[in-house]
Amino acid sequence: MSDVSRRGFLRVGSLAAAGAAVATAGARPAAAQSTLATTLPYLRTKVGNVRQLQVGVPVPFTFPDAASPCVLVKLGAAALGGIGPDGDVVAYSTLCPHKGGPLAYNAAERMMACPLHFSTFDPAKDGMMIIGQATERLPRIDLSLDDATGDVFAVGVLGLIYGRAANVIKV
């Protein structure tokens, strides 16, 4: 058995730990590198035509996949994030961010409401919660408009869709 002092043992141990930290700094496992480097864009999806929309009449669609119900609405007054000639066309996920309840658009009140716990949201104010149990605003569907044809396209999601750790497309 060799005579190693406590001080000597700690010195050698700390030097070995520092060397290992320097050698692995910046290195990531191969799986993490490929996951972080992979970004799948949302598919640009036609969801309606601005010339055919009627004020207060919701148009249901799914985005970014079939498991994500959404609604496109022409509000009749300018809205935050709204598109179209009047800036009043918006779209939102219809899954309540509280418990995933099915939201419905109420044209008379110009709000979206959840029947489960009575959370209500204002689509004119970027899906802000008015009252209820939810702690998040509604995920807004990012829209683009083809001015020549009037076609409205869903191009992204701003916010987290209920029940998902990330807005990845389910295949």
N, C-alpha and C positions, 0 to 999 in steps of 0.2 A: 504494500500500500504506500502510495507516495504522499509526501507531506505538502499539502496545498492549503495555504491560509485562506481564511474566509475572504480577505481583501483580494487575494489573487483570483479566487474563484469568481467573485463578483466582477472583477475587471475583465476577465476572459469572457464571461457570460454576457456582459453588457456590450463588449466589442462584437461578439458573434451576432447578437440581436440587432445591433446597429447595421452591421454588414448585410444581414438578411433584409432589413427594411430598405436599405439603399438599393439592393439588387432587385427587389420586387416593386419599387416605386414606379408608378405609371404602367405597370403590366396588368393586363386584365385577362381573365380566362377567355379562351377562344369563343365559347358560346356567348359570353356577355358582349364581346366585340361585335359579333355578327348581329345580335339582337339590337344593340344600340345603333348600329350603322344602317339598319333596315327601316325605312319609313315608307309605308304604303299610303299613297295619296287617296283621298276619297274619290270615288267615281263621280264625275259631273253628271247629275241626273235631272232630266226635265221633269218638273212637278206641276207645270201649268202654263198659262199664257195670260199676261197682264191685261190683255184686251178682252178676255172672256171672264175675268173675275168680277163678282158682284160684291158690293159692300156688305159685310156681315155674313156672307155665305162661306163657311169653311170648306176647304178642299183637302180631303185626307190623302196621305201618301205615306210611304215608308222610306226611311233614310237613316243611316247609311246602308242598312240591310233590311230584310223582310221582318226581322224581329224588333224593329224600331218604328212604332207608329208616330206619325207627325201630322201637322195640319198647317196649311197655307191659308192666310186670311188677308183680305183687303179691308182695312179698318175704317177707311173713310176720313181719316185725319192723319197727319204726319206722325211717324213713330220712330223711336230710336232704332237705328239699324234697318229702317224700312227702305225699300227700293221702289222703283216705278216712277212715273211722272209726278205723282203726289207724295212720294216717300212714305206710302201707307201700306205697303205689302210686306208682311212678315211671315215667318214660319217658326214653329216650335215643336219640340218633342211633346207628345201627349201622355207621357209617363210622368206622373207626379214625382218630384224629387224626394218626397217624404217616404212613401211606401210603394211607389209604383202604380198607384191607382190611375184609372183611365180619365184623363182630363177632357172636359167638353168646353167648347167655345160658346159663350152666352152673348149673342149679338146685341141684345137690349142693354146689357150692362157693360159691354165691350171688355170682358174679362174671361179668363179660363178658370174653371172650378173643378175641384176633385170631390167626388161624392163620398169618399172614405172618411176623411177627417176634416173636410170643409176648407182646405187650403184654397185660396184664390190668388190669381196672378194677373198682372197687367201687361198684356202684350204690347201696348204702346210705349211702355217704359222698360224695354229690354227684358220682359218676363219677370219683373220684380214681384216678390210676394207681397200681397196686400194684407192678408190675414191668414192664420192657420198654423199648422204644425210643421210645415216645411222649413228648413233652415237654408235652403239654396234657392236661387232664382231658376226659372225654367231654362233648360238647354235650348239656345236659339240656333236654328239652322241658318247657316251662312248662305245667302242667296246671291246669284248674279243674274243680270238681265241682258238679253240680246235685244238691243234697241231696234234693230231692223225688223225682227220677226215678232217681238213681244214675248218670246219664250222666257220663262223663269226656270232657273236651274239651281238645285241644291248643290253646294260645293264644299261644305264643311259643317262641323258642329262646334259651337261655342259654348262649352260647359259639358259636364259629365252626364251622360244618359243614365237613368236609374238602373241599378242592378249590375253595373259594369265597373271594373277596376280601371279600365281605359276604354276609349271609344274605338275599339278595334272592330273590324268588320267580321261578323260571324259567318263562317262558310258552311 
